[in-house]
């Protein structure tokens, strides 16, 4: 089993920055073999991939966040999402995800609100 705990959400003005963290615990053997990513879900919308990073550090970004968000990984157990130049449309609940093969784990989510 793997547990994911997100932190770092909050209220920020347009143009501001936030850094989300996702700490993984549980089966370390499983965690280090997993890709990690960030998804978000805005009210009335489907959950969407924001960014992901493989065990080898290969990253993928949604077109809407390219050049503004950066995903990184530390010791393969912690994932970060640095969000710069935030826009009101970035407002959503952000979820951390870890997956490998048939295993798929989610955090509880952290709210990010971009508003003046």
Secondary structure, 3 states (H helix, E strand, C coil): CEEEEEECCEEECCCCCEEEEEEEEECHHHHCCCEEEEEEECCCCCCEEEEEECCCCCEEECHHHCCCEEEEEECCCEEEEEECCCCHHHCEEEEEEEEECCEEEECCCEEEEECC
